[in-house]
Amino acid sequence: MPDASTATSSQRLTHFSEKAEEEAGMKISIQKTKAQHIRKRAKVSDTTEEDVSNLPDDKKFKYECDKCGMTYPTKHGLAVHKGRHCKGRRRAKKPSRKGTVADRIVKRLKVERHQDTYEKVKIGSDELDNVFTFIYLGAEIPADGDGLIPVKHRCDVAWGRFGEYRKTLMSAQLPVVTRCRLQNSLVTSSTMIYGCEAWKLTVPVKKMLNSTNSKQISLITKRTIHQEAKTPTIDALKMVKKRRHQYLGHILRMDPNRLLYRFLVEVSPQQNEGALLSEIPHRTLDELLAAAADRDGWRQLLKNNEEANVGESRASLGTARSR
């Protein structure tokens, strides 16, 4: 529930909590309720080896280099370090962690800790924890509106789901076509692109999605990651655009007094990269409303846009790191 200040929020939540318990016998869980200050991400210092060594026990990196003692959160990170950067001596100068997965993890923890410097929202006398991001209905929502964080979260969940069904998806006893259909049903359409209607579909978002999709599908089809990125067996980006187009049609057919309709038409930026309305080129609002009113015509508009973009190269999307 948005409020202009912590005082107003505390007053409203306290009143809400009292009435909920009084009239419905319900009690708000303090542990599950979080406060988020909507502002830009705090600038934090560069990651040092001291930062890594001071990580909490449950966050410590478990893969250690037997030569120099540096630790990493993944086997892949350790392998890269040994192959490219390890000096082979514990007293040698440590390589920079800038841009690594470890760097992102440590900086994320610093940003989370910085939230404790902000004012606290209270329910009665109980203080709520301040958080930089929180997960709601399967979407991770950041305080600064970073459009990559929700997509990164869905990609991470998709990797977890892929791991659950890894034996089946990579079983040589099943035809590749069958395994691809299972992948699409179990991972891609139901998990990876869940909630894509609300994403800001920028180029970095497309790169991250294309990267995750191509890496997973390449494990099934045995094609290279780059082949799957350029000519995908399962086109996750095409599925995303189709869902967003359908969602946009539903909104445009709503009653003009509905808040969602008003937000899209009156408030939502139409020309910004990745916005819903920006994905339909060279159309005025009146033309869009007329097209959306005819469901068959709206579906045909999607097909026309897909055909117009058939020649668009996917090479520019590349295979950005998503894990």
C-alpha positions as CSV (number, residue, x, y, z in Angstrom):
1,M,0.0,0.0,0.0
2,P,1.7,3.2,-1.1
3,D,2.0,6.2,1.2
4,A,3.8,9.6,1.1
5,S,5.7,9.2,4.4
6,T,6.5,6.5,7.0
7,A,4.3,8.3,9.5
8,T,1.3,8.1,7.3
9,S,2.0,4.5,6.4
10,S,2.5,3.6,10.1
11,Q,-0.8,5.2,11.1
12,R,-2.7,3.5,8.3
13,L,-1.2,0.1,8.9
14,T,-1.8,0.3,12.6
15,H,-5.5,1.2,12.1
16,F,-5.8,-1.5,9.5
17,S,-4.3,-4.1,11.9
18,E,-6.5,-3.1,14.8
19,K,-9.7,-3.3,12.6
20,A,-8.6,-6.6,11.1
21,E,-8.2,-8.2,14.5
22,E,-11.3,-6.5,15.9
23,E,-13.8,-7.2,13.1
24,A,-12.3,-10.3,11.4
25,G,-10.1,-12.0,14.0
26,M,-7.1,-11.7,11.7
27,K,-3.7,-10.6,12.7
28,I,-1.1,-9.1,10.4
29,S,2.2,-11.0,10.4
30,I,5.0,-8.7,11.2
31,Q,7.6,-11.1,9.8
32,K,5.9,-11.4,6.5
33,T,5.1,-7.7,6.1
34,K,7.9,-5.5,4.7
35,A,8.4,-1.8,3.9
36,Q,10.0,-0.5,0.7
37,H,11.3,3.0,0.2
38,I,10.8,3.9,-3.4
39,R,14.0,5.6,-4.4
40,K,17.2,5.1,-6.5
41,R,19.5,2.2,-5.6
42,A,22.1,3.4,-3.1
43,K,25.7,3.6,-4.3
44,V,27.9,1.1,-2.6
45,S,31.7,0.6,-2.5
46,D,33.5,-1.9,-4.7
47,T,33.7,-5.5,-3.6
48,T,36.9,-6.4,-1.7
49,E,38.2,-9.7,-0.4
50,E,37.4,-8.4,3.1
51,D,33.7,-8.1,2.1
52,V,33.8,-11.7,0.8
53,S,35.4,-13.0,4.0
54,N,32.8,-11.1,6.2
55,L,29.8,-12.6,4.5
56,P,27.2,-14.2,6.8
57,D,27.6,-18.0,7.3
58,D,24.6,-18.7,5.2
59,K,25.9,-16.5,2.4
60,K,29.5,-17.6,2.3
61,F,30.8,-18.9,-1.1
62,K,31.5,-22.6,-0.9
63,Y,33.9,-23.1,-3.9
64,E,37.5,-22.3,-2.8
65,C,40.6,-22.2,-5.0
66,D,43.1,-24.7,-3.6
67,K,46.0,-22.5,-4.8
68,C,45.2,-18.9,-3.8
69,G,42.3,-19.4,-1.4
70,M,39.7,-17.2,-3.2
71,T,36.2,-18.4,-2.9
72,Y,33.4,-18.3,-5.5
73,P,29.6,-18.9,-5.4
74,T,29.6,-21.3,-8.4
75,K,31.7,-24.0,-9.9
76,H,31.8,-22.2,-13.1
77,G,33.2,-19.0,-11.5
78,L,35.9,-21.1,-9.8
79,A,36.8,-22.8,-13.1
80,V,37.1,-19.4,-14.8
81,H,39.3,-18.1,-12.0
82,K,41.6,-21.1,-12.2
83,G,41.8,-21.0,-16.0
84,R,42.4,-17.3,-16.4
85,H,43.2,-15.3,-13.2
86,C,44.7,-17.5,-10.5
87,K,48.3,-16.5,-9.7
88,G,48.9,-19.8,-7.9
89,R,50.1,-18.3,-4.6
90,R,48.1,-17.2,-1.6
91,R,50.2,-14.1,-1.1
92,A,49.9,-13.0,-4.7
93,K,47.7,-9.9,-5.5
94,K,44.1,-11.0,-5.8
95,P,42.3,-10.4,-9.2
96,S,39.5,-7.9,-9.2
97,R,36.0,-9.2,-8.7
98,K,34.4,-6.4,-10.6
99,G,31.6,-7.6,-12.9
100,T,31.5,-11.1,-11.5
101,V,28.6,-13.0,-9.9
102,A,30.4,-12.7,-6.5
103,D,30.5,-8.9,-7.0
104,R,26.8,-8.7,-7.8
105,I,25.9,-10.8,-4.7
106,V,28.1,-8.7,-2.3
107,K,26.8,-5.4,-3.7
108,R,23.2,-6.6,-3.5
109,L,23.8,-7.5,0.2
110,K,25.3,-4.0,0.8
111,V,22.2,-2.4,-0.8
112,E,20.0,-4.5,1.4
113,R,21.9,-3.5,4.5
114,H,21.7,0.2,3.5
115,Q,17.9,-0.1,3.8
116,D,18.3,-0.1,7.6
117,T,19.4,3.5,7.5
118,Y,16.0,4.6,6.3
119,E,13.0,5.4,8.6
120,K,11.0,2.4,9.8
121,V,7.4,1.8,9.3
122,K,5.5,0.6,12.4
123,I,2.4,-1.5,13.1
124,G,1.7,-0.4,16.6
125,S,5.1,-0.7,18.4
126,D,6.5,-3.3,16.0
127,E,8.9,-2.1,13.3
128,L,8.8,-3.5,9.8
129,D,12.0,-4.5,8.0
130,N,13.0,-2.3,5.1
131,V,13.8,-4.2,1.9
132,F,15.1,-3.2,-1.5
133,T,13.1,-5.9,-3.3
134,F,10.2,-8.1,-2.4
135,I,8.5,-10.9,-4.2
136,Y,4.8,-10.6,-4.9
137,L,2.7,-12.9,-7.0
138,G,5.9,-14.4,-8.5
139,A,7.5,-11.1,-9.5
140,E,10.5,-9.6,-7.7
141,I,9.8,-5.9,-7.4
142,P,12.8,-3.5,-6.8
143,A,12.5,-0.1,-5.1
144,D,14.2,1.7,-8.0
145,G,12.1,0.2,-10.8
146,D,15.0,-1.7,-12.4
147,G,13.3,-3.7,-15.2
148,L,16.0,-6.4,-15.3
149,I,15.4,-7.6,-11.7
150,P,12.0,-9.1,-12.3
151,V,13.2,-10.9,-15.5
152,K,16.4,-12.1,-13.7
153,H,14.2,-13.5,-11.0
154,R,12.0,-15.4,-13.5
155,C,15.1,-16.7,-15.2
156,D,16.5,-18.0,-11.9
157,V,13.2,-19.7,-11.1
158,A,13.2,-21.2,-14.6
159,W,16.7,-22.7,-14.0
160,G,15.4,-24.2,-10.8
161,R,12.5,-25.7,-12.6
162,F,14.8,-27.0,-15.3
163,G,16.9,-28.7,-12.7
164,E,13.9,-30.4,-11.2
165,Y,13.1,-32.1,-14.6
166,R,16.7,-32.3,-15.8
167,K,16.8,-36.1,-16.1
168,T,13.6,-36.2,-18.1
169,L,14.4,-33.2,-20.3
170,M,17.9,-34.6,-21.2
171,S,16.9,-38.3,-21.4
172,A,18.1,-39.9,-24.6
173,Q,15.2,-42.3,-24.4
174,L,12.7,-39.6,-25.4
175,P,12.7,-37.9,-28.8
176,V,14.0,-34.4,-28.9
177,V,10.6,-33.1,-30.1
178,T,8.9,-34.6,-27.1
179,R,11.5,-33.1,-24.7
180,C,11.2,-29.7,-26.3
181,R,7.4,-29.8,-25.8
182,L,7.9,-30.7,-22.2
183,Q,10.4,-27.9,-21.8
184,N,8.0,-25.5,-23.3
185,S,5.1,-26.7,-21.0
186,L,7.1,-27.1,-17.8
187,V,9.6,-24.3,-18.0
188,T,9.4,-21.8,-20.8
189,S,5.8,-20.8,-21.0
190,S,4.7,-21.6,-17.5
191,T,7.7,-20.3,-15.5
192,M,10.3,-18.3,-17.4
193,I,7.9,-15.8,-19.1
194,Y,5.3,-15.8,-16.3
195,G,4.2,-12.2,-15.8
196,C,5.9,-10.9,-19.0
197,E,2.9,-8.7,-19.7
198,A,4.2,-6.3,-17.0
199,W,7.8,-6.3,-18.1
200,K,9.5,-3.3,-19.8
201,L,10.8,-5.2,-22.8
202,T,14.1,-3.4,-23.4
203,V,17.1,-4.7,-25.3
204,P,18.9,-5.9,-22.1
205,V,15.7,-7.7,-21.1
206,K,15.5,-9.4,-24.4
207,K,19.2,-10.4,-24.2
208,M,18.7,-11.9,-20.8
209,L,15.7,-13.9,-21.8
210,N,17.2,-15.0,-25.1
211,S,20.3,-16.1,-23.2
212,T,18.5,-18.2,-20.6
213,N,16.3,-19.8,-23.2
214,S,19.1,-20.6,-25.6
215,K,21.2,-22.2,-22.9
216,Q,18.4,-24.4,-21.7
217,I,17.3,-25.5,-25.1
218,S,20.8,-26.2,-26.3
219,L,21.1,-28.8,-23.5
220,I,18.1,-30.6,-25.0
221,T,18.8,-30.3,-28.7
222,K,22.6,-30.5,-28.5
223,R,22.8,-27.5,-30.8
224,T,25.2,-24.7,-29.8
225,I,24.0,-21.9,-27.6
226,H,24.6,-19.4,-30.5
227,Q,22.6,-21.5,-32.9
228,E,19.7,-21.5,-30.4
229,A,20.0,-17.8,-29.9
230,K,19.8,-17.0,-33.6
231,T,17.3,-19.6,-34.8
232,P,15.6,-20.9,-31.6
233,T,13.8,-24.2,-31.5
234,I,11.5,-22.7,-28.9
235,D,11.2,-18.9,-29.4
236,A,10.6,-17.4,-26.0
237,L,10.7,-13.9,-27.3
238,K,8.0,-14.6,-29.8
239,M,5.8,-16.1,-27.1
240,V,6.4,-13.0,-24.9
241,K,5.4,-10.6,-27.7
242,K,2.2,-12.6,-28.4
243,R,1.2,-12.6,-24.7
244,R,1.8,-8.9,-24.4
245,H,-0.1,-8.2,-27.6
246,Q,-3.1,-10.2,-26.3
247,Y,-2.9,-8.4,-23.0
248,L,-2.8,-5.0,-24.7
249,G,-5.9,-6.0,-26.7
250,H,-7.7,-6.9,-23.4
251,I,-6.9,-3.6,-21.9
252,L,-8.0,-1.6,-24.9
253,R,-11.4,-3.3,-24.9
254,M,-12.0,-2.4,-21.3
255,D,-14.4,0.2,-20.0
256,P,-12.6,3.6,-20.4
257,N,-13.3,4.2,-16.7
258,R,-11.3,1.3,-15.6
259,L,-8.1,2.3,-13.8
260,L,-5.9,0.0,-15.8
261,Y,-7.3,1.4,-19.1
262,R,-6.8,4.9,-17.9
263,F,-3.2,4.3,-16.7
264,L,-2.3,2.8,-20.1
265,V,-3.9,5.5,-22.2
266,E,-3.3,8.6,-20.0
267,V,-0.2,7.9,-17.9
268,S,1.9,5.1,-19.4
269,P,4.6,6.5,-21.8
270,Q,3.8,5.5,-25.3
271,Q,7.2,6.1,-26.9
272,N,9.5,4.7,-24.3
273,E,11.5,1.6,-25.2
274,G,9.8,-1.6,-24.0
275,A,6.4,-0.1,-23.2
276,L,3.3,-2.0,-24.3
277,L,2.1,0.7,-26.6
278,S,5.5,1.1,-28.2
279,E,5.4,-2.4,-29.6
280,I,2.7,-1.5,-32.1
281,P,4.4,0.8,-34.6
282,H,2.9,3.6,-36.5
283,R,-0.6,3.5,-34.8
284,T,-2.6,6.2,-33.2
285,L,-4.6,5.5,-30.2
286,D,-7.9,5.7,-32.1
287,E,-6.6,3.2,-34.7
288,L,-5.5,0.9,-31.9
289,L,-8.9,1.1,-30.2
290,A,-10.6,0.3,-33.5
291,A,-8.3,-2.6,-34.2
292,A,-8.6,-4.0,-30.7
293,A,-12.4,-3.9,-30.9
294,D,-12.2,-6.5,-33.7
295,R,-10.6,-9.6,-32.1
296,D,-9.9,-11.3,-35.4
297,G,-8.4,-8.1,-36.7
298,W,-6.3,-7.7,-33.6
299,R,-4.8,-11.2,-34.1
300,Q,-4.1,-10.4,-37.7
301,L,-2.3,-7.3,-36.7
302,L,0.0,-9.4,-34.6
303,K,0.7,-11.7,-37.5
304,N,1.4,-8.8,-39.8
305,N,3.9,-7.4,-37.3
306,E,5.6,-10.8,-37.0
307,E,5.9,-11.1,-40.8
308,A,7.3,-7.6,-41.0
309,N,10.0,-8.5,-38.4
310,V,10.9,-11.9,-40.0
311,G,14.1,-10.5,-41.4
312,E,15.2,-8.8,-38.2
313,S,18.5,-10.2,-37.1
314,R,18.6,-11.8,-33.6
315,A,22.4,-11.6,-33.6
316,S,22.3,-8.2,-31.7
317,L,20.5,-10.0,-28.8
318,G,23.5,-12.2,-28.2
319,T,23.7,-14.4,-25.2
320,A,24.0,-12.1,-22.2
321,R,24.9,-13.7,-18.9
322,S,21.8,-14.4,-17.0
323,R,22.9,-16.7,-14.1
